[in-house]
């Protein structure tokens, strides 16, 4: 009898694992937990698993990876893989993969939704109208979308998808990405800046689309905002820890940032006793009508959720069968 692969889904996913089962069929035995700490799962389970479909509750450090004697692959069910020590994984012969393309359109659409809502004052007009204030004058600082300059930080899959959408709205689009080859901008007819400060100086709207790495962690802070024009629109649908939240708060108080759209925060879920979050979300917060916060949901809809899980399972099965991975992450 052919040995069944042991597939561990250690966190987040609530049964049934019907999508994963449809991929593995009779070839695998699935073990599901909703652990928030690796110690909640017996060492024997870690030792015997052939593959892990990891969400984002657990951190796969060297100590945990050392227990996974039989594991061939960890697939991050999603894009970000900052919860996996990929250097240590390589030392133990474990391939690390992610699913980088399942939500490209969805995150790009969410970015544009935040941008357009902020540019057109949808949130504060909505609040005012429901409070009986039927006036357009509160939108005196709104600017026309067409002809504004959008600066994109990180021109990967999602950044590129945002650029294409923005051009359709008549925005002038620039980007900063030191990892894109020289001349890449010509293929998409984009402007290019060669430093963060240069992009900050040139942009009316700024949108973040980089992964979270040692290089990008807290990359956007006081110095960056000081380089910006006054009254920019700032959007982050990437990772919360790329942006220093205190610096953003100060930039909003000082008028450097007029509006902000945030799908991600430094700490998730946020601590609502944090004074910055309280002011943004409270009934009488001075900044509350200038900020839109969504709960790290830019990726989500029914179709993207199914695609993400299906592709993660397919990637694991490919590797277990000795085939070449599509989405291997390398240091």
N, C-alpha and C positions, 0 to 999 in steps of 0.2 A: 504494500500500500504506500502510495506517495505521501511523503511527510507534508503536512500542512504548514504554511508559513504562519508564524505568530506575529500578529500586527497589534502593537500597543497604541492606543489613543489615550494618553494619560490625563488630559485636561480638557476643560471647557465643554466638549461635545456631550449633549444630553441624548441618550438613546431615543429612537433607534438609529443605528448607523446604516440606514438603508442605502444611501448613496455609495458608501464605501463597500458594502456587501455586494452591490450590483457590479462593482469593478472586480473584486477579488473572487467572487463566486465561491466555488467549493475548494479553491486553492489555499484559503487562509482561514485562520481562527482569529477573530477580533476580540480584544480585551479593552473595555472602556472604563475609565475612571473620570471623576471630575475633581481631580486633586488640585490643590493650590500650593502644595509642597511635595517635593519628590519623596520625602520620608513616609508619606501616606500610602505609598505603593511598596509592596514587599520587594526586597532585593532580588528574590528569585524571579519575579516578573521582569525586572530590568535585565537580569542575566540571560533570560531565555528568549527575549523578543528578537525577531529577525529584522523588524523595521518599526519605526516610530512615526506616527503622524502627530506632530506637535503643534499645539495652538500657541498661546502666549502667556499662560499662567506660570509656567515653570522655567527655571533657568538651567540650562544644560552646561554645567561647569565641568572642570576636569575630574572632580571627585565622582560625579554622577556618571560621566561618560566612561570612567574606568570600570564601572560595574557592568557595562553593557557589552559583555564578552561576545555575544552572538550577533550583535546588531550590525547590519550592513549599511543602513541608510536612515537618516532622520530627514523627513520632509516637513518644513514649516508650512502649515496650512495658512498661507497668506504671503505677503511680500517681504515684510521686515524679518530679519533673522538675527537681530541684536541680542536675543535671549539664548543664543547658541555659541559656545566657544568653538569657533570653526578651526582654530589652530590645533586645539587639543583633540578635536574630533578626527582631524587628519592623522594625528599621531597614533590614534587607536584604529585607524583604517576604516572609519565611518564616513561615508559620503553624506554631505549636507546639501539639500536642495530646498528651493522655495517655489512659490507659484507667482511669478512676477507679472503675469499678463492677464490674469482673470478679471481684474477690475479697472483696467486702464480707462475705458470709456466712462465708467461710472464715477471714478474719482475726478476725471476731467470735467464731466457734467456737473458734479457737485461744486467744483471750483468755480465754474462759470455761473452756477446758480448763486453762490455767495457773492461773487463779484458783481453780478447784475443787480442783485437785491440791495447791495450796499451803494452801488453807483446811482441807483434810482430811488434810494431812500425808502424802500418797501417797508422795512421794519418800523421806522419811526412814524411813517405816515399811517401805518396800520394801527399802531398804539394810539396815536393822536385821534384818528377817526373814531376808534372805539371809546375814547374818552370824550367824544362830542366836539372835538376840534376839527372843523371841516375847512382847513386852509392849506394852501400849497406853500405859503411863505416859510414855514419851518425848514423847507428844503433849499434855502438860499445858497448853501455851499455845495450843492450837487453840481457835478460837471458832466458834460456830454461824454458818452461812451466812445463814440466814433472820434478818432483823432487823438484820444488819450494814449499814453505809452505804458504798456504792460511789460514789466521786467520779470522774467522767469529765472529762478535759481535752480538749476538742475534740469537738463534737457534730455531726460531719458524717455521711456515710453509715455509716461503720464505728462511730463512737461511738454513733449512734442504734441500730444493730443490736445493739450490746452492751447498751445500756440496756434494750431490749425483752427480751432474753434474761435479763438480771439480775433484772428485775421478776418474771419467771416463777419465779425461785428465791426470791422473797420478800425480796430485797434492797431497801433504801431507796436510791434512785438520785438523785444530784445531778450537776450539771455546771457547768463554767466554759467559756464560749465567748463572747468579746466581740463576735463577728461574727453571732451569732444575734439576731434582732429581739426586742424586749421582748414578753413574753407567749407566746413559742414554747414555753416550758416547760409551759404549760397544756395544749397539745395532747397531750402525752405523760404528763402528771401527774408531772412530775419536780420536784425541788428545784433551785434555781439559786443559784449563788454569783457574786459580781461581782469577785472577785479570786482569784489563785492561793492567797494565804495563807488566805483565808476557806475555800476548798475544802479546803486541807490540814488546817485545824483541825477540819473537820466530818466527815472521812472515815476509815473503818477500812481501806478498800481504795482504791487510786488506780490508774487506768489511763489511759495516754497515747494519744491518737488525733488528733494534729495533724500537718500536713505539716511538713517541715523548711524553714524560711525564715530570713531574717535576724532576724526577730522571735522565732522559737522556738528558734534555735540556743542550746544551753546554758541554756535557760530554767529547767530543773530543776537546782538546785544547792544549796549549803549553806543559803542563806536559806530556800528552800522546805522542806527537810527539818527545819530548826529549827522551822518553823511546824506540823509534823505532830504528831499524837498519838504516843504511844509504841507501838511494836510494830505498825505498820501493815503491810499487804501492798502491794507496789509492783509494777506490771506495765507493761512497755513493748513494744508490738508495732508502734510507728510508725516512728521513725527514731532511730538510736543517738545522734546528735549533739544531740538535744534534751536529753539527760540527761548531766550531768557524772558520769562513772563514779567518779572519786575521791570526790566528795561522797556518792554512794550507798554506796560502800564504808565511809566513815566513819560514815554514818548507821546502817549495819548493825552495825558494831562497837559503836556507842553505844546500840543498842537502839531507835532511832527506827523502823527498818525491821526487822521480824521475818523476813519472807520476800520474795524478789524473783523475778519471772518475766520473763526478757528474751529476746525474739526478735531484738533488734537491739542492736548495740554501737557505741561511738564509731568504732572501726576494725574493718573486716571484710575478710577473716577476722582474728580477734584475734591479737595476738602473745602466745603462751603463755608467754613469759619475763617478761611483765608480772606484777609481784608480786600484783596484785589477781586477775588471771585464774588464776594459779597457786594462790592460796589457795582460790578458788572451785572449781577443778577438780581439785586434787591429792588424792592418797589420804588425806592427813591434814589437809586444809584445814579450818580452824575453821568456815568458812562454807559448806562445800561442800554440806551437806545442807539448807541454807536457801535455795539458789538453784537455779532451773531455767533453763538456757540452751538455746535452740534456734537453729539456724543460718539466721536470716532466712528461715524457711520457713513462716510463718503463712499466706501466700497460697496455698501450693502444694497441689494435688492434680491428678490427671489432667484432671479436667473444667475446673478454673480455668485451667490452663496452656493448654489448647486455646482456651478462651474469650478469654483475654488476647491471644493471638497473632492469632486470627481478627478480633477487634474492632479491633486496631491496623491490620491490613491493610485492613479495610473502611473505616476512617476515612481512611487515605491515599488510597484509590481514590475515595472521595466527593469529596475536595478536588481531586484531579487532574481529575475530571470537571466541576468547577465547581459542585459542590453545597455546601450549607451544612454545616460540620462539626458533629458532635454534642458534641465534647469539647475545644473550643479553650481553651487556657490563655492568660489575659491578665494583664498586670502590674497 
